[in-house]
Amino acid sequence: MKNITSFLRDTEAAIRYGVSRPTIWRWTKNGKFPKPVKLGGGSTRWRCSDLEAWEQLQIQNIASSNTNS
């Protein structure tokens, strides 16, 4: 069975996190969000697996800051 990678556009990532498209790009530029991949033809996308890993890191950071308070 082939491993199929899912990708999100910037608009889809913005909806997923409840922010604007410029916020997604600002986070990316500032290194606070996973780097997108260029798929060709001017398409830039984020791997869902990268976003899920980033989400887990955010959850861990919140949990760790709550235990340090």
N, C-alpha and C positions, 0 to 999 in steps of 0.2 A: 504494500500500500504506500502511495506517495505521501510525503509530508507537504501539505499545502499551507503556505504562509498567507495570512490575512493582513490586509493593509487598510489604513484609514487615511482619508484626506484631511486637510486642516479643518475644514468645516465640520467633519464628523468628530474629530478630536475635540474641537471647541464645544460641540453639543455634549459630548461624553463628560466633560469636566465643568460644564456650565459657565464657560468663559467665552470671550470673543476670539475671532481668528487672530487679530493682532496680538492678543495675549499669548496665544500658542506660539507665535513666531518670536515674541519678546522672550518668553521662557526659554525657547530653543537657543536664541542668540546669547542669552546670559548663562547657558549651561545648566539650567534648572529643569530641563525637559529632554527626553531622548532625542538623539539626532535623527532626522528623517533620512530616507534613502531616495536616490534619484532612479526612477524606473525608465527613463527615456521619454522622448517626445514631450519634454517639459513637465512630466509628472513627478511630483514629489509626494511621498507618502510615509507614514509611520507604520512600522511593524506592530501588530497587535501584541505580539509576545514582548516587545520592548516596552510598550505602554503598561502591560500587566506587571512586568517586573518593576517598573517605576512606581506603580501604584502600591505594590507590596513594600517598597522602600519607604514611601510616604507614610504608610500605616505603621511601620516599625519606628520611624522617626517620631511620630506622634506618641506612640506607646512609650518610647524611651523618654521623651520629654515629660510625659505625665508621671512617670515613676521617679523622675529627678526633682519634681516640684515639691 
